[in-house]
Amino acid sequence: MPDVSGLSGIVRDLNDIVLVQLLSALVLAVALLVAAQTLLPWIASKQSGRRRLYLLATLPALRLLIIAGLLTYSIPTIIEPTFENVVALLGAFGLAAAFAFKDYISSLIAGVVTLYEMPYRPGDWIEIDGVYGEVRSIGMRTVEIVTPDDAVVVIPHLKAWDRSIHNANKDGRNLMCVASFFLNPHHDAEQIKHALQDVALTSPYLQIRRPIAVIVQETPWATSYRLKAYPIDPRQQFAFITDLTVRGKAALIAKGVTFATAAAAVAADA
Amino acid sequence: MSESAPIQEQRLPLWQFVPLSDYQLPTAGFGQTAGRGVARLWRRLRPPPEETESPFTPHEDLSALDADCLRRVAPAPQWRAAADALDEALEPWLQARKPGVSAVFVVGPPHSGRQHILQEWAALHKWRLLKSPKPEQILGGDASWSKQWAKDETAWVLPELEHCFLRHVDGLTLIRQLFNVLGSEHAGRVVIGCDSWAWAFLQHVWTGHKPAVLVCQALDDQRLAQWLVHLANPRRSRYIFRQSNDGRFVLPPAFDVQFSNGKPLASRSYAQRLAAHSRGIAGVALDYWRSSLSARPDEAAAPGVKDDAEETGHFTIWVTPWDEIRQPSLPADAGHDHAFLLHALLLHSGLSADVLTRILPFSLSRVVQMLYQLEDAELVAAEDAVWSVSGRGYPPVHAFLEREGYLVDAF
């Protein structure tokens, strides 16, 4: 038979009245939760724009408030609130919380290390865990990245602690862009290389103070050209690549060059 | 410059052509560089100026000068004196008996009168003046344009190199052919004028050895004041320019002026701030100057205004204080689209809307919309369907493009 004498010293004597009080509080809390989860979205659906979003955003906080109210009422009703009992309970909760918040605290510490080492700053374009975007803000626990599709991705600093971080424009406005072209091999490569350099030179997006490079590589199925240049503003990198690609294609077609395709490569292999 | 010494005794050479490395921008006074807040503090702390015997009452009913009066007070400049200065700078080169190609570039910022100076100089020496190709010829690589300078000519002048290319994949062929000829022994003697913005871009297009470059030195405050006074008083005109809020002389008078109530003091900072703000460019300074001139309403259309102090025959033109001049500024929503358009206009020293759509990634409607928006902001103006950055718009546009990281000129 387990010894429950210590436990009986913590827990009050739960008579019928106390049990009814506890049950009533529970029923009331559940009713409030159901009402909030039903009424609030219904009211929000009748609103529009920001008001609707604000109302929906209050639901989690309201839920937390109701649960906290229930616990605040129930715990002193069940537990004898002596100093020793409170210390014992807090110790147990603290141990549980330490395990639960282990990763959270690690992220906080990683955030402090990030502020010191500065692997990225707001305005940098970085890639972590396959997510590429512009750093919008750096919090204590997380970093917010806005992707090219305008999605906000929140990444805990802990994720970046043991992974590679690709920073495309660390601390500056210089971010290299690459436009690739794959051409059928039968053409004058020197002429195409100069044509692509002119494509970059005549782009209004070009940061002309940075170098322009064309890397030519021969592969079994095509001659690949990688046109590398820098835009004036890193935020225009996609418009810049689009501009290079569109005008580059037009310039190459005007020179009578044909583009390699996957089907052509397969046919060539066959 | 002394308040009492007539301008004629301290005449400075207005126009000087120097190597590019010797070009100097006029500096702003202490007040402008340290910020307006410090400038106000400085004005409070410095010793108070001497008071005239009778206090000056600012005129509150002034109106802008009409076109006729403006033509007299601030006429379009004549560039013959500048052409003479260029001739003096080119004299050693003209006298040198060096065989083969010999080219000199004359580079200048927008609104500096460079094209007119070269045209005057070509007329002076009776050298052939080459016309720039049309945009269709540039994009088509029209060989007929290159024939005019591919001959075995001894001397020719091309005043506007900036109109010989377009920032387009097909727009660099003709100018590269010209550069190849300049690098050979068959060009003869040539003087080529180029806008400073186009020159900055062409440094990345032209990879060969570049010939000598001359630039017209920027007008500092003293030379700018001298030039403006000379424009208004070429022969027997007797205009004086006084600040409308305190009566001070904005420019030193070109002749001895008698005042029964005591001679007004001189404002030393106006010319300094005008020279610095306009970057020492004559046309930009003249545009700002013209927009700040006014006269009393009943005399705004008259030949001049007689000073109320004494019948001396001189005419007073009232000048808006520098801090009260309305400066053009970029629209609040100006972004990279506007920057692209303004940069293209400066690189090519003016383009039509149709040509802008060929070199920019915008539709015609978008280009036209932005042009009218910038015109409302007084930043651009059109002449014969060719849009260019206006004189008054040039300083804010230059600052905007430089701030945004675009390629700017060295002036």
Chai-1 contact restraints between the chains, C-beta under 6 A:
chainA,res_idxA,chainB,res_idxB,connection_type,confidence,min_distance_angstrom,max_distance_angstrom,comment,restraint_id
A,D198,B,V169,contact,1.0,0.0,6.0,A-B,restraint_1
A,V199,B,V169,contact,1.0,0.0,6.0,A-B,restraint_2
A,T202,B,R167,contact,1.0,0.0,6.0,A-B,restraint_3
A,T202,B,H168,contact,1.0,0.0,6.0,A-B,restraint_4
A,T202,B,V169,contact,1.0,0.0,6.0,A-B,restraint_5
A,P204,B,F340,contact,1.0,0.0,6.0,A-B,restraint_6
A,P204,B,L360,contact,1.0,0.0,6.0,A-B,restraint_7
A,I208,B,H204,contact,1.0,0.0,6.0,A-B,restraint_8
A,I208,B,L407,contact,1.0,0.0,6.0,A-B,restraint_9
A,I232,B,G405,contact,1.0,0.0,6.0,A-B,restraint_10
A,D243,B,P361,contact,1.0,0.0,6.0,A-B,restraint_11
A,A251,B,V169,contact,1.0,0.0,6.0,A-B,restraint_12
